[in-house]
Amino acid sequence: MRTAYSVETVRAAERALMARLPEGALMQRAAAGLAAACADLLGRVYGSRVVLLVGSGDNGGDALYAGARLARRGAGVTAVLLAPGRAHAGGLDALRRAGGRVTGADDAEGPIARADLVMDGIVGIGGKGGLRPDAERLAGLADRSRAAVVAVDLPSGVEADTGEVRGAAVLADLTVTFGTYKPGLLVDPAREYAGIVRLVDIGLELPGEAELEALQHADVARLLPSPAAESDKYRRGVVGIAAGSARYPGAAVLAVSGALRGGAGAVRYVGPAGDAVIARFPETLVSDAGPARAGRVQAWVVGPGAGDDAATVAEVLAADVPVLLDADGLRLAERDAVRGRTAPTLMTPHAGEAAALLGVRREEVEGARLAAARELAAAYRATVLLKGSTTLVADDGGGAVRVNATGTPWLATAGSGDVLSGLAGSLLAAGLAARDAGSAAAHLHGLAGRFAADGAPAGAHDVAALIPEAWRDVYH
């Protein structure tokens, strides 16, 4: 599992470690890891041209010491100082003694244009807002050059704790981060600026609960239900699907497809699309008697393609089993009815739906995804799975937010969310907690999307068909 911690937590851990180490030792650890990563990227250090963009803080010091190490291996290193009077004195002295050159921002265009690698040491993890004009110009020169761009700890201009980008920022090919991941490296929009992220262990002692968690295959494999010898369809979990309408019968078919391939022992369908569902999936248990009289279920999924059927949404919310709210169900659900539930509720909005529920513009949600997921979870006393390029799963009780990046832009197709809802609903019915069900479903759905697309367009039904393949990939 990848974990990310806040700036405050990281700095407290750094202070505690520095108190036990000789002066400057922690920065040397960071610089050694940074130089090694840059050497790997260059392939051949001797004779290469490296430019350091150096700000006034310790981030600039890391860059200077790493540059000195590369210079001692035969690289031609030039440091561009954005604040010459405030550059890290020890790092600057080390670079000069190693044979590195120093110049000002006004003379940076030529060295950057000829560089093989540009190291971004402008702003550290405490930076807020976008880059200032002089730094923005240098970032633009680096982006337009042929050089590989390496960010030190975090791309300058992105916010470490939130993943927000409030102005110009460095667009890195590689980010070398120290001690732990920072939330901004895992959450969009900032994640798009980080490129490949490489973690350097510098010996920090961090608390047990992180700000963010990114599950890996092994973590998801431990969550997924596995039938035992005595399992039957009821023990494996029965999920109810209340979805579809005369206008959107396909939503019901796709939600049922996700549930069946998510390991549910049985799927009960309630709604006006019963004929379409049975024609595609004859194993589905179809009822027209409404959710309360459909039969025994361990969880409900309600909302995909439901149109204006508020009565069915209200009836499902009254059930004393876990409920997943999606699509029209999010719009039709009364907030107080969701907040008053005693059984778990999992809400699965995309950015536009989350914005409508929070009463803000969609752009505000997309620019501050982490804050939006947490706010929505608190407002509804529910677990929220905020869909997008990085899927976030937040509990109303706080704690670490789960982030998933297995998805692909090819998943941005009609019906994709319906499949995800059915998949997550089947995991709820199997007994997983709402946060675990949402996290595992997002992971599997993203993998299935990658398998289905493989660099070419694919529909939601193709993604659903490959969920079992994603399941196998997680286990093997």
N, C-alpha and C positions, 0 to 999 in steps of 0.2 A: 504494500500500500504506500502510495505517495502521500505525504502530509505537508501542509503549509501552515505557517505560523505568522502572526501579526508582527509588525515592525516593533512594537513595544516589547513583545515577548522575546524576539530575536535580540534586541539590544540589551535586555536584562540578562540573557544567557551569555552574551558577549562580555558584559561587564564582569560577571561572575567568573568567567574563564580567564579574562585578562588579569584578574587579581591574583591568579595562581601561576601565571606564566611570566617569563622575563619580558620586559618592555619591548614591544614591537613584534613579538613572536607570532601573535595571531594574524597580523597583517602579512607576515612572511608566509604563513601557511596558505592564506588566500592567494597571495601572489604566485606561489609555487604551483598551485592547482590551475590558476588562470594561465600561466605561461605554458604549462604542459598541454592544456586544451588548445591553445593557439598553435603550438608546435604540431599537434596532431592534425589540425585543420590545414596548416600550411604544407605539411608533408616534408618539405625541405626548408629548414630554418636559415641555413647559411646562404647569404646573398639575397634573402627576401627583404622586402621593404615594408616596414610597419609604421603606422602613424597612431599616436595616442592622442585622443581628445580628452584633455585633463581639466576637470573642474577644481573647486577649492576644497573639497572635503576628503574624507578617507577613501571614498570611491576613486578619486583621482590618485591617491597614494597607492592603492592596489594596482592601478594601471601603470604607474611609474615603476614600481618594483618589478612587476611582471615584464615591463619593457626592458628593464635592466638585465633581467635573466635572458631574454631573447637576444639582446645586444651582445652579451657575453658568448652566445652561441653563433655569432656571425651575422645576425640580422642588422640591417640599417634601420635604426629606430629614430623617429622624430616625434617629439612631444609638442603638441599645440596647446599652449596655456591660455585658457579663457580668463583667468584671473591671476596674472603673473605674480602679484604680490602676496597671494594667498595659497599658492600651490604647496603641496605637502613637502616640507623641506628635506626630510630624510629620503623620500622617494626621488626627489629631484636630484639630490646629490648622488644617489646610487646610479641613476641613469647617466649622469654626466661622467662619472668615474668609469662606467662600462663603455663609454664611447658614443652615447646617444646625443642627438642634437635637440635643441630647444628653440621654438619659434612662437610667435604670437598668432592670434586668430587671423589677422589681416594678411598673413603670408602663408596661409594653410592650403590654398587651392592647388598649387603645384604639387606639394608632397602627397596630398590626398589623391590627386589624379593619377599619380605614379604608384600608389601603394598596392601591395598584395593583400594587406589586412589592415583594417581600421578598428581600433579598440575604443569603445565608448565608455569613458570614465568621467562623464560630465556631471551627472547627478546621482546620488545614492538612493537608498530605499526610503529616505524621509522626504523625497521630493514631492511637491504638490503642484498641480496644474501643468500646462504644457511647457515646452522649452522657451526660453527667452530668445529674442531675435538673433543675437550673435551665435548662440548654440544651434538654433534652427537652421541657420545658413550652413554651418558645418555638417549638420545631420543630412541636409539636402545634398551637399557635395559628396558625402560618403555614399548616399543612396544611388547617386548617378554615376559613381565610379565603378570600376571593375573589381574593386576590393571586396573581400569577405568582411562583414561587419560583425564584431563580437562585442556584446554588451557585458559590462562588469556588474554582476549581481542582478541587475534589472535594467531593461532599456530605459534610457533617460527620457522623461516626459510622461511615463505611465505611472499610475499610483499603485504602490505595492500592496496595500491592504484591501483595495476595492476592485482592482482590475479596470478602473475607469481611465479614459484617455481624454483629457479636457483641452487639448490643443495639439501642437506639433510634437512628435516623439520620434526617437530613433527607431528605425526598422532594422532589426538585427537578423542575421543568419543563424547566429549561435548566441545563447546567453549562458554564461558561466555563473552560477549562483552558489553562495557559500552557506554551509551549515544546515540549511533547510530550504525547501521551496517557499516562495512567497505567494499569497493568494493571486496576485496579479499575473503570475506566470502560468496559472492554470485556468483563469476565467477570461472569457472575451468581454470587451474588445481587446484588452491588453495582451492576451495570449497570442494574438496574431502578429504582434510586434516582436515577440521573443524569439521566434524561430525555434530551432532545436534547443532544448534546455539540458544543461549538464550540471549535475550537483557535485560540489566538492565538499567532502567531510572535513570540517576544521575542529571537530571535537566539542561542539556545543551540547550541553545537557538541557533538553527541552521537556516541558510538562507532557503528561499523558494525553490530554485532549487538545487537538489542533483546531485551527480555524476552518481548515478545509481538508477533506480526504478524497483521494482519487483511487478508486478500487482497481486492482489489477486482476488478471485472470484467476489467480489462486484465491483471491479474496471472494470473487463472485462464485467460484466453484464451491466454497465452503457455505455459501448462502443457499444455493439451489437445492430444492427438495429432491430426494431420491427415494423411489418406492421401496418398501421392505417386502419380505416374502409374504406377509399377511395382508398387504395393502389391497384395498378394493377401491372402486371409483369414489366412494364416499370418504374413505380415509385419505385419498389423494387430494381431495378438495373438489367441491362443486361450485362453479362460478356462475352467477346470473348475469346476463347481458340484457339490459333494457336500452335499446338503441334503434336507430333507423326510423324512417317515416315514408309516406308515399312518395315524397320528393327525393329522399336520400336512402333508398333501400340498400345501396352498396355499403354504407357505413356499418350497417348491422352485419353484413357478410364479412367485412374486413375485421371488425372487432371480434366476431366469433372465431375467425381464422387465427388471430393472435392468441386467443384463449386456448384453443385446442392444441396449438403448437407450443404453448407455454407449460405443458405438463398437467393441466387440469384433468381430474378423473372424469368429469362430465361438465357439459355446458348446458345451462338452461337459457333459452331465449324467450324474451317477452317483447312483443311489439308487432307492428303491422307488416314487417318484412319476413314473416315466417316462411312463406312459400319460397322466397329467394334463398333463405338460409338453408332450408331442407334440401333444395335442389343442389346446392354446392356441398353441404356438409350433412349428410343424412344421419350421422350419429348425434346431432344436436337434439336436445329435448325441448320442443317448442310448446308454448302455452299462450293462449289469448285471454287468460283470466286475470291478468295484472300481476305485478310483483308479489303482492302479499299472498296470493293463492297459487303461485307458480310451482311451489314445492320447496324442498329444503335446499338452501345454498349456504356456503361459508363466506361468500363475499359477493358484492354487486358491482357491476360497471354500468354507469348510467350517463347518457348524454350524447354520444356520437350520432350525428344526423337526426336528433330527436325533434327538430323543429321547435314548435311552441308547446310541447306536451309537459307543462309545468306540473300537472297532477301526478304523472308517473315519477318525475324527479322527487317530488315531495314524499311520495309513498316509499320510494327506495331509501330516502334519507331517514325515514322513521324506523327502518329495520335495524335490529340490534346486531349487525354484523359489519365488518369493514366495507366501506363504500369508496369506489373510485369515481370522481366527478370529472368529466371531460366535455369539451366542445359546448354544445347547447346546454348541457347540464350545468356548466359553470355560470352561464347567463341566467338560467331559470332558478337556480337554488337560492333560497332565502338565506342571507348571512346568519341570522339568528338560529335558523334550523341547523346549519352546519356547526356553528359554535356550541350549540346545546347537545350535540351528539356525545354519547359515552363510548361508542365503538370508534375505531380509527377511521379517519377520512383522508384520502389521498387525492389531491387536486392536480390536474395535469395541463395547465394553460401554456399556450405559446405567448410570445411577448405582447401581441395585440390584445389577447384575452386578459392577460395579467394587467395591462394598462387600463382596460375598461373596469376591471374589478377594483383597482386602486384609484381610479379617477384621475389618471395622468395621461400624458401623451406616450405613444408607443416608443418614441425615441428616448424618452427618459428611462424606460425599462431596459431598452437595449444598451444604453450607455452606463447603466448602474445595475447590472443583472443580480449581483450578489445582494445588494440592499433590497431590491425588489422582491426577491424570493423570501428573504427573511421577514420583510414587512407583511407580505401576503400571508405567510404562515401564521404570524402573530395575530393578524386581523381576523382570520377565520378559525384559529385554534385547530389547524389542520397541518398535515404534511403536504408540502408543495413541491411538485416536480415541474420546474420551469424549463420548457423545451427551447432548443436553440442550438447554435454551433457547439457550445458546451452546455450540456444539460446539468442543471443544479437541482439538488434535492435537499430541502430545508425542513426541519421539524419546528413546530411551534414552541417547543420547550427550549429552544436554543441548541447549543452544542455544535459539533462540527457539521458543516454543510458538505454534502457529497457532490463531487463534480465528475462528470463523465465526458470524455472526448473521443469515444470510439466511433462517433457518427461521421457522416460524409455529407457534403452539400447535395448529393443525389437523393438524400432522404426528403428533401424539400418538395414533396409531391402530394397531391390530394390523396387522402386516405391513410397516409403514413401514421398519423397520430391515432387513428382508429385501431390500427394493428397494435401499436404500443399500449393502448389502453387495455385491450383484451389480454395481452401478454402480462402486464402488471397485475391485472385483476386475477388471473390464474394463480399468480404467486401469492397474492393476498389470501386467496382461498386455500392455498396449501399451508398457510399458517405463518408466513413471513410478516414481520413488522412492516408498517407502511414505508418507512425510510429504506429498509432492505429490499422490499418488493420493487419500489421505484428505481433504486440504484441498479439492481440486477437486471431489471427489464430494460433500462436505458442502455446498459452495457451490451446485452444480447441483441437488442434492436439495432444498435449502431453497427455491430459486427455483421449482422445479417444484411444491413444496407450496403456495407462495403462489398460483401460477397456478391450480392445481387447486381450492383452497379458495375464493379470492376472496371471503372473508367468509362462507362457508357450509361445512358438512361435506363432506369428500371422503375416499374410501377410498384405500388404498395403491396399488391398480391404477390409479386416476385419476392419482396422482402419477407413477407409472412412465410412463404414456402421455405426460406432458408434459415428460419429461426432454429430448427433442430441442428443444422450445420454449425451455427454459432454456438449452440450449447455444447456440441462436441469439441469445438475449438477451445472453449473455456476449460474443459476437462483435460484436454490433451495438448 
